[in-house]
């Protein structure tokens, strides 16, 4: 409570530090084991996390950057307007993003508004985040992916000669690769000889955005792909800068995961 | 020679009647029209659904700049097989954009069609497909999209008619600068044959005639740029063949353009099957 004549409560530096560490540690300990870990907090990862958390799944999103949202803040050519082809605008209605109709079947929204609303919507649903956290490896057990190994992002910037910071592991039932064209988790499995990844196809081939959604799903036991990771995983052509495919791919992967988990427990 | 066109109704919808009219008006021997090829193969029990879906998934080309074709030893992902399986009997709903190895697809379909009762020549199946087809070009050692693949069976790619021939050079320069595909298509409307273009069924008729000519003579192409047997590589060549004005093509079509020699050839075939 604020003292008379002071705007803010009299809290010392040590109390602030304790609050940060305790709160972080409490959440971190809780999420050492979760239902689902999504690697990548771009539009498809956020959408997937939101829909999974809304269904009561304990969901953690790992993001290597400080900021969340990936490329969703801006559209093509660094312009901060993002476009959606029908029926993607229904997702905007769902999360409360205003948009304008550019032409029949094409809608445009402010990138900052759309991205911040999606992040907020994921947070409201109960998704927790580990940002500034680098995906380092997968936890493999019984021929299935059952977790991820992570480290602080800045560790990569440090020369190996002066430091060696070991990563730590987080266990989960499902891992989602939402790392965009990098497809980092899928490529990690490839490096272990468990998958063969062809790389994304030519950008010069026009392709239906539906292809990303149609190929969204489980690629290895315990590992699902969504968003642009799908194009790299299956070697299908890259899409242009519209975001409906990303949002609907995120929704599709959430539906597929929920179905998969229901099947596992025999419901 | 008798010939069979498979998949016209499913892939051209209401425009299939224009294809039939084009063939008839040009004076070709009229083909039989049958359903989409994979539907026929499944109905005739030439192959089962799982095997057919896996076969198609194996024929995908992963990136057109790839120097190597599909690798027989690499098993496709379950999601790829499932994707193919979902659209085996509904080609009109299949999203396009994945190129398939044209010559391998043709070789894979050959025994299946024979098993389904399509004997070798003089009966020629002309298969319309919702997929992109690509074949390897040894001169620059990479894959190129194709409108059709000639032989037995003859394959015609419907999205290939839109995407394989080159559009105006400015189209690609603008695309490279980041202009979105929908905006580009609006800006260049009329300068290339697009999906839903009323000229499309006549282009299909021309490609079907190329397939027939190749099957009968071993030579598919004509040097005359005003003949449908001309090997067009640019959209402007197709447009000069099938007419610059979309509006004039909206009615039930006229026949396809042929040079005098090929026009005589088409009529001779009609009277001497």
Interface residues (C-beta under 8 A of the other chain):
Chain A: X76 X77 X83 X106 X196 X198 X199 X200 X201 X202 X204 X205 X206 X207 X208 X209 X210 X211 X214 X215 X217 X218 X219 X233 X234 X235 X236 X237 X240 X241 X242
Chain B: X60 X61 X62 X63 X64 X65 X66 X74 X77 X78 X79 X80 X82 X83 X86 X95 X96 X97 X98 X99 X132 X145 X163 X172 X175 X178 X180 X181 X182
